[in-house]
Amino acid sequence: LFSLFLAPAFADKESQKTNQNFPSNNASHKRLKRDWIWNQMHIKEEIDTPLPHHVGKITSSVRNNNAKYIIEGEYANTIFKVEETSGDVYAFERLDREKKAEYELTALIIDRRNNQSLEPPSKFIIKVYDINDNVPVFVQKVFNGSVPEMSPVGTSVTKVTAVDADDPTVTGHATVTYQVIKGDEYFTVDDSGVISTTRADLDRENQSTYEIIVKAKDAPGSSGDSSTATVIITLTDINDNFPVFKHSSFHFKVPENISVGGEVGRVKVEDVDEPQHRNTKYSFVRGDYRDTFEILANPFTNEGIIRPKKPLDFEKVAEYRFDIEATDPTVDLRYFKAGGSRSISTVTIEVTDVDEPPVFTKLPYEFKVRENDPEIRTLGSVWAHDPDAAKRKIRFIRRRASPNGDYIRVSDTGIIQLPKPLDREFSSSYNITVAAQEILEDGRLSDRESHAQVHVIVTDENDNAPELVYPEEPRVCENAAPGKVIIRISATDKDEISPRGFFKYSLATEDSNFSLVENYDNTANITVKYGQFNRELAKIHYLPVIISDNGDPELSSTNTLVISVCKCNEKGNFTFCEERPKQVGVSIQALVAIFICIITIIVITLLILLRKRHKKDLSGLGRNVAEIHEQLVTYDEEGGGEMDTTSYDVSVLNSVRKNGIKPEAVPSPYAQVQKPPGNITSGAGEMEMMIEVKKDEADNDRDLLPYDTLHIYGYEGAESIAESLSSLESGSSDSDIDYDFLNDWGPRFKMLAELYGS
């Protein structure tokens, strides 16, 4: 330790504060200055002698037998203690500079009698002196680095770092040196920790990673303690290898109907470089079919995909053979390895035969025909052949047509026919799709077919006369002046416009108050010829106008222009015009529709009348049944003779049975039949008279059914002289009436059915 004496001086202010603790009787007395005196304190770390260890001594110039030294601070009286009389400071623990390099304490001197300070406190520092007791330690156990393969000697790979906890200000205590102790034949490291290559032939394809061990130590030239770390070095890939075919030859089979651009097959190469450095290019070396096929590299698999550039034909070429080469234009030739840059393989493509559809000799087909030409029936023909070796016969079929209809036909042999002349005004062109199918050996048609489009263009013939067109109804003032333009007319023609000129307009007669003036722009003006129309004589004039089209042949039409003569004001504005008769044109389709509607109405009317008549017959029958006032009366005993006023007339049942009509389900209303007035003696005369009366009523009223009544009793009274007329005995009579139909009339007639039925 260096024994350096320090004499700290305190300021006058501190002296004044100290003087306050020692007042003097004489104000002018000046107190003598006192100083702390101690050695500068240092102590070594990790001292191996027994504790405590002497650090230093604190001393004051105060001369007082009762003086006492004490220290204060964080580590006072724990790690450090002071001898109170001598001021010697001791350390009671072994110190470690790497944990704490210095300690700050405060020294005090007091009077042990009253603990009064004899001197102001003073701070001092104890410094821990470093010894080389720490080994350099790497900041991490494993380091990673990378370097491109085939790099020159001295190429930097990565950097390692180790730290020594000793005092760097002490020479040799914190100086770290590095050394490669494993893998030094490939890599080296300098004093700064930078690792670099020692060889230029590091090949990733031979070895892609290296694991080396680096040692770090301090005290250069000595064999002090050291530590080690592992460094993993990866060689990154460069494009230094050419692709090589996996096979010396490749063989593929492909049908002849493969589509252009379809995949024939794939050739595979091997490139030891990583995928990002695989840029294989394929090319033809020998062979005459580079115009038939192409080879494209798959960017993901590096395979060569062979595709046809044009259709294949088994009948023409059944096998293709050529040589291809695989190379990589991006290989760095500085690192090129011996062995050649070319890899060649032979490719054989075998084309297999398939049943192909017929092939048309010409696509598309186009024909021209004059419209409305009755002499033309055949336009031409389509032709297709079987491309296969079988050379089967072909049958042609029409598939689609536009416009739809039987305008163009195709025979089985492909002849294009017209069943009737074509009208250009209906359609200027006709298109059909013709299918060609092979006829198999058994006569059936093959399911494979090809199609051809046939276009028929209809050339125009001048077969339509022009028609008059005018934008509004022509009107003229009755006092119009000569030369007044009434209306501008034009024409339209369904045929093509004649190249020889415009339409020609003329009046069918000059005997009118109108004239026609050509404008030579396909229009004409109708003007007033003499003026002053007389509405009393004619309020509407019909002017025939002739229009010709200058076609070949020239066609013309006469169109009637209806001109109304109107009243006008002084300014020439129309004030009143007659309602012109509207020309109503009805098409054939409308006439057919009207006729069908009329027939339908007549049929419906007849059906309604027949139904009403049928209902009238039924209602008359129902009404007469109600008016006959008949009823069926049930008796618990035999009747009371003919004095019983209620009755049941079975004539209605007989009449209904004969007509084959069932009575309605509604029960007949009840009523009473009045007997003839007067006191007539009971007997056969009364019954006979009543029957005659009813017969006369029925004969005289043609709208009603016969109003006959027949009184039926289960037991005749004693007063009757007409013998029994009861229907109960009629079952044994010789009557030929069959009453079995009563069984069909329901439960209400059950009793009668049992009485009269068989």
Beta strands, then each sheet from edge to edge (+ up, - down):
strand 1: 5-6
strand 2: 36-39
strand 3: 41-44
strand 4: 53-60
strand 5: 67-72
strand 6: 80-82
strand 7: 88-91
strand 8: 102-111
strand 9: 117-129
strand 10: 137-138
strand 11: 142-148
strand 12: 156-159
strand 13: 162-163
strand 14: 177-182
strand 15: 187-189
strand 16: 194-197
strand 17: 209-217
strand 18: 226-236
strand 19: 244-245
strand 20: 249-255
strand 21: 265-267
strand 22: 269-270
strand 23: 281-286
strand 24: 293-297
strand 25: 304-308
strand 26: 319-327
strand 27: 343-352
strand 28: 359-360
strand 29: 365-370
strand 30: 378-381
strand 31: 384-385
strand 32: 394-402
strand 33: 409-410
strand 34: 415-417
strand 35: 429-439
strand 36: 445-459
strand 37: 467-469
strand 38: 475-477
strand 39: 485-492
strand 40: 504-507
strand 41: 514-518
strand 42: 523-528
strand 43: 540-548
strand 44: 556-568
strand 45: 574-576
sheet 1: 1+ 2- 4+ 7- 6+
sheet 2: 3+ 9+ 8- 5+
sheet 3: 10+ 13-
sheet 4: 11+ 18+ 17- 14+
sheet 5: 12+ 16- 15+
sheet 6: 19+ 22-
sheet 7: 20+ 27+ 26- 23+
sheet 8: 21+ 25- 24+
sheet 9: 28+ 31-
sheet 10: 29+ 36+ 35- 32+
sheet 11: 30+ 34- 33+
sheet 12: 37+ 39- 42+ 41-
sheet 13: 38+ 44+ 43- 40+
sheet 14: 38+ 44+ 45-
end
